[in-house]
Each structure stands twice: as structure tokens, then as C-alpha cells.
Amino acid sequence: MKQDNEAELAPPARPAGLLARQRILALAHTGAVSAATPIDPGQLQPASLDLRLGPEAYRVRASFLPGRGTSVHERLNSLNPERVSLAGEGAVLEKGIVYIAPLIERLALPAGVSGAANPKSSTGRLDIFTRLIADGSDAFDAVPEGYAGPLWAEISPRSFSVRVREGTRLNQLRLREGGGAVVLDADALRARHEAAPLVDGALSVRDGLIVHVGLSGEAGEIVGYRAIKNSDVIDVDRVAGYAAADFWEPIVSRADRRLVLDPEAFYILASRERMQIPADLAAEMAPIDPAIGEFRVHYAGFFDPGFGQGRDGRPSARAVLEVRSRDVPFLLEDGQPVGRLVFETLADAADELYGAGETSNYQHQGLKLSKHFR
């Protein structure tokens, strides 16, 4: 009888899923997410937290993972790093160089809570390769359940040298409760699409929602951009401060609706379909089957709840694709599959959707460069 009463009094299990903005804020209030400099409300996205660079970075000769039982600091010291101060006006991080920077935020996660990171949208569109590293980790961008310790960012600008400073936000963290991800399968995606469209065309599903590249347009219409080599330094914290023509070569539509990717060139393209993320879900762009093509798509993969929701309830935003061919020229054709959106449930409804806050720079986007360009 006593056991029955205890079972009746036990608190109900919390639903598994990604933590929304208000839950992340609650973790900050308890110290599970902490920072030497108080967390700014602008860091909180509907289902993620922007992370800030600390007062210094270290230039290193190679990327690394610390491995189990080893801290990032220990592994870093073994590489004889060169310290770079990010205080005040900050410093220029040179393209092609790898840097490791401690982040202002650190974690003391409760049992059952884990994390995953990704570059911010603006970071990916500047071709800044960045990954999160945690102590003892054998995987990038992953924070194990119950992790307690500092966070670090690996940063490697690829197309442009960039100026950053203490407090610059390059990547973001999602927190997940209840172990593994609660991902929608093909049947669930089809049901959600029937109830309210996820995309504005036919739904294509294979381990997620398939995203296709858009290369068609009227004669002379811009369908993409290619980064110009040897451009000036970009200050990552300077919004609308640069003329796009100084950094990007526009790509116009062709009659054959094709584009040949040059090896190691960087492109900004867009999906053919417009999409929207329901209020109770979040999504992440994941790689398509590598057997389909030798190119990398979408460095910055988080899509927040509310992204692309049109006023008429229809999908209103295209996914911007950061594309880099690898070793050989590669032919892309209009409508070719280039990625997949994996949808995951939220543990609780977000108290603010993407598009409602001041930091929603890409809500109804078509093909769009980062916020740094006029």
C-alpha cells in the first residue's frame, strides 16, 4: 500500500525533447548554465543559446579533440599555442588558420540533460568553420549528459579573415532533456504536412525532409553568390557595414539551370522550396547521403520553432545553403537534393517564436547573404 501511495505522489516524468528558451533561462538561474559576464537576453533564441567568445584565443597548428580523461586546456598546452588577445577592439583571425577560444559560458548540467552545438546562421554565411569542444570529448559539437566544465570553440575562417572580440557570438547551443533526440519519422512528417504544410511543394522524405537546391530564375536573375578571394577583413559584429559587391560575385540563372562548383570555392545558394518550422518543433539541416555528391552543404544547421511561418499560415522562407565542393568540380542542377531537415520535438512549448524577437534576421528570407552586407 505504501508503495502504491509513493507511486501516486511521485512527480510526473518530464517529456523528452529540446529545451525551449524559458527552460534554458531557468537553467541559467540555477547555475546549470553560468557565465562570468551575465547572460544577455539577446543570447536566448526560441530553442538555443548563443555562446560568447572569452577574452583570448589561441592560434594552433592543428585541430584536435581532447579525448576521454583529458581537458581541452591540457591538449591545447601540448601544441605550444600562440595567445591572441580578444579584449577591447579584438583581433583579426586569419583565414586558413585554426584558433581555439574559451567561451564565457560554462555548464553544470543536471542528470539527463545533454547538449548539441552548431554555428550561428551568420557565422556559416561568412564561411567561418566553428565547432564546440568540451573537456574529455571525443566528438565535436556534442556535450554529454550531466557535463560540468568549460566550453571552447574551434574557429577557422575559410573565405575571409574576420575580426572578433570578447563577447562575439559565433555558435549556439541546444540543450536536450531525456537522453536521445525525439525525431519525427517519415509517417509523422507526412501527418504534420497534411495538417499544416511544412514546405510549399510536394513533400519528399528520406531520413528527414529532403531539401533541393534552387537554380532556376528569370534571365539575369541572381540565384547564388560565390565568395571573392583576397577580400578585406570582415568585422563579425558590424551589421550592414559592407558592400556585397566587394566580397561576393553574383551567380545568375542559366537556361540549363546548372552550376559547376569549383573545388574549394564557397557558395551561397538557396533551397527551391519555401518552408516553415511549427511552433512545437525545431529542425536541423543534416548532410545528405555522401554518395550523392562530393560537396558540403549548410554549416549552420539550426532552424528554430516559428522560422518561416507566414502570416497566412503558409511556408514563407527558403533555406540558405552554404556550399563548398571538395576535391573536384561538381555539377549541381536545379532541384537536386542537397540536404535534409531533421525535425525534433520540444520538451515544452517555446514562450517566443523565431520572428518575434529583435535577433530574427532571416525570418522571411529568400536567397540572402549574412546581415553584414548591404
C-alpha positions, -999 to 999 in steps of 0.1 A, spaced: 0 0 0 28 23 9 45 16 -25 12 25 -43 9 58 -24 46 67 -32 39 60 -69 8 82 -68 28 110 -51 58 108 -75 61 138 -98 52 130 -134 81 124 -157 90 154 -178 86 150 -215 118 144 -235 129 168 -262 147 201 -268 146 228 -242 128 260 -252 140 295 -244 124 297 -209 138 264 -198 173 275 -208 168 307 -188 157 287 -158 189 266 -160 208 298 -160 191 309 -129 200 277 -111 237 279 -122 235 249 -146 244 275 -173 267 301 -159 290 329 -172 314 354 -157 295 381 -176 257 379 -171 238 363 -199 222 389 -222 186 383 -231 196 387 -267 216 354 -265 184 334 -259 168 321 -291 135 302 -291 153 268 -287 190 277 -283 216 299 -265 242 320 -283 276 314 -269 302 342 -265 340 342 -270 361 349 -240 389 374 -236 415 354 -256 421 328 -283 450 306 -292 464 300 -326 473 264 -331 488 243 -359 461 217 -360 425 209 -349 421 184 -321 397 167 -298 409 162 -261 397 126 -258 384 109 -227 401 119 -195 418 149 -210 408 186 -207 409 210 -237 434 231 -217 458 202 -213 456 192 -250 460 229 -260 492 234 -240 507 203 -257 505 222 -290 526 253 -279 498 277 -289 502 314 -296 479 336 -275 458 362 -292 440 388 -271 404 395 -279 400 423 -254 389 458 -265 389 461 -303 396 424 -306 419 407 -331 418 395 -367 416 358 -372 433 349 -404 417 327 -430 431 292 -432 444 293 -396 429 273 -367 422 290 -334 409 277 -301 390 301 -278 375 296 -244 339 306 -242 324 329 -215 296 303 -207 302 271 -188 279 243 -178 270 222 -148 241 202 -164 217 182 -143 214 144 -150 195 136 -182 204 169 -199 228 170 -228 238 195 -255 245 199 -292 260 229 -309 261 245 -343 274 277 -359 250 306 -360 234 314 -393 255 345 -399 287 325 -390 280 299 -416 272 325 -443 306 341 -437 323 307 -442 337 306 -407 341 270 -397 335 267 -360 329 238 -336 322 234 -299 347 214 -278 340 201 -242 366 186 -218 370 148 -223 351 149 -255 357 125 -284 332 143 -307 328 179 -318 296 199 -311 284 174 -285 280 179 -248 274 147 -228 246 143 -202 254 159 -169 285 176 -182 302 201 -158 330 222 -171 341 249 -195 333 252 -232 357 260 -260 352 270 -297 374 259 -326 374 286 -352 388 285 -387 378 313 -412 378 299 -447 369 326 -472 375 358 -453 397 369 -425 375 382 -397 377 405 -367 362 392 -335 364 403 -299 354 392 -264 316 387 -264 314 379 -302 288 351 -308 298 326 -334 280 294 -323 249 283 -304 239 255 -280 208 234 -279 200 215 -247 181 183 -248 163 165 -219 156 128 -217 185 112 -234 184 108 -272 167 131 -297 129 127 -302 130 128 -340 99 127 -362 99 97 -386 86 97 -421 50 89 -411 50 117 -385 64 142 -410 37 133 -436 10 137 -410 23 171 -399 25 182 -435 -11 172 -441 -22 192 -411 -2 223 -419 23 224 -448 60 222 -439 70 231 -474 53 249 -503 56 220 -527 55 182 -527 69 166 -495 100 145 -501 110 124 -471 141 102 -465 155 102 -430 141 137 -427 126 163 -451 147 164 -483 158 199 -493 165 207 -530 187 234 -544 170 262 -564 189 274 -596 161 285 -618 150 321 -624 142 347 -650 170 357 -674 197 375 -654 181 367 -620 207 361 -592 204 326 -579 236 325 -558 268 341 -548 305 329 -549 330 343 -524 357 366 -538 392 356 -527 415 381 -512 388 404 -499 391 427 -469 387 418 -433 351 415 -420 342 426 -385 318 400 -374 300 424 -350 294 451 -377 259 448 -392 252 462 -427 287 475 -428 300 462 -461 291 464 -498 282 429 -510 300 435 -544 333 438 -525 331 402 -512 307 383 -534 304 375 -571 267 371 -581 257 339 -600 229 345 -625 204 319 -637 213 299 -668 190 284 -694 201 249 -685 196 257 -647 230 243 -638 260 254 -618 295 239 -617 311 241 -582 348 249 -583 369 229 -559 373 247 -525 352 277 -537 324 288 -513 289 295 -525 257 309 -510 227 293 -526 191 287 -515 166 259 -514 140 255 -541 112 250 -516 99 275 -490 95 260 -456 82 267 -421 90 252 -387 59 245 -365 58 261 -330 63 228 -312 92 216 -332 128 226 -341 149 213 -370 184 208 -380 199 206 -415 218 173 -418 240 160 -446 225 142 -475 239 107 -483 276 114 -491 273 90 -520 251 116 -538 279 142 -543 313 154 -532 302 187 -516 293 200 -482 261 219 -476 249 241 -447 275 247 -420 249 264 -398 221 239 -393 197 250 -366 161 261 -375 141 275 -346 104 270 -340 85 296 -359 111 300 -386 94 307 -420 58 309 -406 39 332 -430 11 354 -419 -13 333 -440 0 301 -423 19 291 -454 57 284 -456 75 317 -463 113 312 -461 138 294 -482 167 277 -465 200 294 -473 227 269 -482 264 273 -475 280 251 -501 316 240 -507 328 215 -533 356 192 -521 383 179 -544 369 180 -579 345 203 -598 309 192 -592 278 198 -613 246 209 -595 213 210 -612 181 228 -602 161 206 -579 189 183 -570 187 170 -534 214 187 -512 204 182 -476 177 170 -452 158 187 -424 156 166 -393 127 176 -371 128 172 -333 101 178 -307 104 204 -279 101 193 -243 79 224 -237 63 250 -260 86 279 -266 75 312 -250 88 331 -280 89 320 -316 115 329 -343 105 362 -359 91 377 -327 125 389 -313 149 415 -324 176 390 -334 154 372 -361 174 384 -391 163 358 -416 126 352 -410 110 355 -445 143 352 -464 148 342 -500 184 340 -512 201 362 -487 237 370 -476 246 374 -440 234 405 -421 269 421 -425 262 431 -462 242 459 -477 
